[in-house]
Amino acid sequence: MRSSHGIRRLPVWAFVAAAAIVIAAAAMILLAMGRPPRWTGGPIRLWTSDAWGADTSQQLTDPYTFTHVTHGVLLYFVLHLVARRLSLGARGLLAVTAESGWEILENTSLVINRYRAATMALGYYGDSVLNSVGDILACALGFALASRLPTRVTVSFVILLEVALTLWIRDSLLLNVLMLLHPIPAVRHWQLGAMPGR
């Protein structure tokens, strides 16, 4: 198959394989950085619902996984604007690569300490490699959903996710970014009020 510019388009499986290699490379880098491969304080679970529990950011998925779905949606729209000439598979690979890069950056001491100082994540000490892989896969899911659903449905879905997370755990992607970049003491106080024992 050839595009309108005569360049051969790769099959979908080639982009999926390349994305798997990117995720594996990110996992190896995280291991080399000293990140634990999995939760060591108990059994491995596919999901933990306790946003303030010790195994949040350690199990495969947790409430914050939903913010990574939103990452994928946002990356879909950004790449649709700036890289429209690339195939959907190539843009998906770029999204997975960008999310993998974020997972590596997020698990540096600089960012971990920023989370602990500026957000409600007082006990945050970084992700397990298993959780980072789950987050990257959640981003890929968000990208895939955005590529398939009508725009208004996708936007409604993201708004619903943000509202649900704000009501459920007093955090969301929007609040997370706000508190990382420009912490507001009143917001942090409100968020900490939901934590057990506070």
Backbone torsions as a table, in degrees:
resi	resn	phi	psi	omega
1	MET	NA	137.3	-179.6
2	ARG	-123.7	145.8	177.3
3	SER	-78.8	178.8	179.6
4	SER	-65.1	-16.5	179.7
5	HIS	-97.6	6.5	176.6
6	GLY	80.9	7.0	180.0
7	ILE	-90.7	129.8	-178.6
8	ARG	-65.7	129.0	177.4
9	ARG	-86.6	136.5	178.7
10	LEU	-77.0	150.4	176.7
11	PRO	-69.5	159.1	-177.1
12	VAL	-57.1	-40.5	-176.4
13	TRP	-60.2	-29.0	-179.8
14	ALA	-67.3	-39.2	177.8
15	PHE	-70.9	-37.2	177.1
16	VAL	-63.0	-43.2	178.6
17	ALA	-64.0	-41.9	179.3
18	ALA	-64.7	-39.0	178.1
19	ALA	-64.1	-40.3	178.0
20	ALA	-62.1	-38.4	178.1
21	ILE	-66.0	-41.2	177.9
22	VAL	-61.1	-45.4	-179.7
23	ILE	-63.7	-42.6	178.2
24	ALA	-62.7	-40.2	178.8
25	ALA	-64.5	-42.1	178.1
26	ALA	-61.7	-41.7	179.2
27	ALA	-62.3	-41.3	179.7
28	MET	-66.8	-38.5	177.8
29	ILE	-64.7	-43.6	179.1
30	LEU	-62.1	-41.1	175.9
31	LEU	-61.7	-42.3	179.3
32	ALA	-65.6	-26.8	177.3
33	MET	-77.9	-6.0	179.3
34	GLY	95.1	9.2	178.0
35	ARG	-70.1	140.1	178.6
36	PRO	-69.0	142.9	-179.2
37	PRO	-66.3	-30.4	-175.5
38	ARG	-154.9	172.2	174.7
39	TRP	-64.3	126.4	-177.2
40	THR	-104.3	-2.9	-176.5
41	GLY	-92.6	8.6	-178.7
42	GLY	169.3	-163.9	-177.7
43	PRO	-70.3	153.5	174.5
44	ILE	-76.9	132.3	178.1
45	ARG	-124.7	152.0	174.9
46	LEU	-72.9	-24.8	-174.0
47	TRP	-151.5	140.0	166.9
48	THR	-128.3	132.3	-175.7
49	SER	-92.7	-10.2	-176.4
50	ASP	-84.8	104.3	-177.2
51	ALA	-67.0	-17.9	-177.2
52	TRP	-111.0	3.9	-178.2
53	GLY	-74.8	161.7	-178.9
54	ALA	-65.2	-23.9	-178.4
55	ASP	-95.6	5.5	170.6
56	THR	-66.2	137.9	-174.2
57	SER	71.6	10.0	178.2
58	GLN	-118.6	-35.8	177.6
59	GLN	-79.7	173.5	-177.0
60	LEU	-58.7	-46.4	179.2
61	THR	-136.8	156.4	179.4
62	ASP	-156.1	-179.0	-178.2
63	PRO	-55.3	-31.4	-179.3
64	TYR	-73.0	-12.8	175.8
65	THR	-57.6	-34.2	-178.9
66	PHE	-63.4	-29.6	177.6
67	THR	-68.3	-27.6	178.8
68	HIS	-77.2	-27.5	169.9
69	VAL	-60.7	-43.3	177.5
70	THR	-64.0	-37.2	173.7
71	HIS	-51.6	-47.7	-177.8
72	GLY	-62.7	-40.2	177.5
73	VAL	-62.3	-47.3	-179.0
74	LEU	-64.2	-41.0	177.8
75	LEU	-64.0	-35.9	176.8
76	TYR	-58.5	-49.5	-176.5
77	PHE	-69.2	-38.7	177.5
78	VAL	-62.8	-47.4	-178.9
79	LEU	-69.2	-30.1	175.3
80	HIS	-63.4	-34.2	180.0
81	LEU	-78.7	-43.9	-171.2
82	VAL	-97.4	-15.8	-177.3
83	ALA	-136.0	40.8	-174.9
84	ARG	-58.7	-28.8	-176.1
85	ARG	-76.2	-15.6	176.7
86	LEU	-76.9	153.3	176.8
87	SER	-67.4	162.0	177.8
88	LEU	-59.3	-39.8	178.8
89	GLY	-62.2	-41.4	179.6
90	ALA	-66.7	-40.5	177.7
91	ARG	-66.5	-37.5	176.5
92	GLY	-62.6	-40.7	177.3
93	LEU	-63.3	-40.3	177.0
94	LEU	-63.2	-39.7	179.2
95	ALA	-63.4	-44.6	178.7
96	VAL	-63.7	-39.3	178.5
97	THR	-65.2	-43.6	179.0
98	ALA	-63.4	-43.6	179.9
99	GLU	-66.5	-37.1	176.5
100	SER	-63.1	-41.7	176.6
101	GLY	-61.4	-40.9	178.2
102	TRP	-63.9	-41.8	-179.9
103	GLU	-61.5	-37.0	177.2
104	ILE	-67.7	-47.6	178.7
105	LEU	-62.2	-42.2	-177.9
106	GLU	-60.7	-26.0	-176.9
107	ASN	-100.2	18.0	170.8
108	THR	-85.2	156.9	180.0
109	SER	-58.2	-37.9	-178.4
110	LEU	-58.3	-48.9	-177.1
111	VAL	-74.9	-39.6	177.4
112	ILE	-58.0	-46.1	179.9
113	ASN	-65.5	-34.2	177.2
114	ARG	-65.7	-44.0	176.5
115	TYR	-57.1	-46.0	-176.4
116	ARG	-67.1	-33.5	-176.7
117	ALA	-83.3	-34.4	-168.8
118	ALA	-109.0	-17.9	-175.0
119	THR	-118.5	-174.4	179.1
120	MET	-76.5	-2.8	-174.4
121	ALA	-82.5	62.0	-176.4
122	LEU	-61.9	-37.1	-177.0
123	GLY	-96.4	12.8	-177.2
124	TYR	-73.0	129.4	177.6
125	TYR	-132.2	24.5	177.4
126	GLY	101.6	170.2	-176.5
127	ASP	-96.4	153.3	165.2
128	SER	-74.8	161.2	177.4
129	VAL	-63.3	-37.5	177.6
130	LEU	-58.5	-44.8	179.8
131	ASN	-66.3	-39.9	178.5
132	SER	-62.1	-41.2	177.3
133	VAL	-63.4	-41.7	176.4
134	GLY	-59.8	-40.5	179.1
135	ASP	-65.6	-40.2	178.8
136	ILE	-65.6	-41.2	177.4
137	LEU	-65.2	-35.8	176.8
138	ALA	-64.6	-39.0	176.0
139	CYS	-62.0	-44.3	178.0
140	ALA	-60.9	-38.5	177.0
141	LEU	-63.2	-44.8	178.0
142	GLY	-60.2	-41.9	177.9
143	PHE	-62.0	-44.9	-178.7
144	ALA	-64.3	-42.0	178.7
145	LEU	-61.9	-45.1	-179.3
146	ALA	-63.7	-30.8	-179.3
147	SER	-75.8	-18.9	-175.6
148	ARG	-104.3	-34.9	-174.1
149	LEU	-86.4	152.8	172.4
150	PRO	-60.0	150.0	-175.7
151	THR	-56.2	-44.9	-177.3
152	ARG	-64.0	-33.6	177.5
153	VAL	-68.7	-42.7	179.8
154	THR	-63.2	-45.4	179.3
155	VAL	-62.8	-42.9	178.2
156	SER	-62.0	-39.4	179.1
157	PHE	-62.2	-44.9	-179.8
158	VAL	-65.4	-43.0	178.2
159	ILE	-61.6	-43.2	178.4
160	LEU	-60.9	-43.5	177.8
161	LEU	-60.3	-46.0	-178.7
162	GLU	-62.3	-44.9	-180.0
163	VAL	-65.7	-44.7	-178.8
164	ALA	-61.5	-44.1	179.2
165	LEU	-66.2	-39.0	179.0
166	THR	-62.5	-42.0	178.9
167	LEU	-72.4	-35.8	-174.5
168	TRP	-78.7	-54.1	-174.0
169	ILE	-119.3	7.3	-178.4
170	ARG	56.9	33.9	176.7
171	ASP	-151.9	161.0	179.3
172	SER	-166.0	177.6	178.1
173	LEU	-62.7	-44.5	-179.3
174	LEU	-61.0	-47.8	179.5
175	LEU	-65.5	-36.8	179.7
176	ASN	-61.8	-47.6	179.6
177	VAL	-65.5	-44.3	178.4
178	LEU	-56.2	-48.0	-175.7
179	MET	-72.5	-28.0	175.4
180	LEU	-70.7	-41.1	-174.5
181	LEU	-87.7	-37.9	-176.5
182	HIS	-146.8	79.0	-175.9
183	PRO	-58.1	137.3	177.1
184	ILE	-116.2	114.1	-176.0
185	PRO	-54.0	-39.1	-178.7
186	ALA	-64.6	-38.3	178.8
187	VAL	-67.8	-43.5	179.5
188	ARG	-62.2	-41.3	178.0
189	HIS	-61.3	-43.4	178.3
190	TRP	-63.2	-43.0	179.8
191	GLN	-64.4	-44.4	-177.7
192	LEU	-66.2	-23.3	178.4
193	GLY	-63.8	-19.2	-179.9
194	ALA	-86.8	-12.2	-175.8
195	MET	-76.4	138.1	178.7
196	PRO	-58.0	136.8	177.0
197	GLY	82.7	7.2	-179.6
198	ARG	-120.6	NA	NA
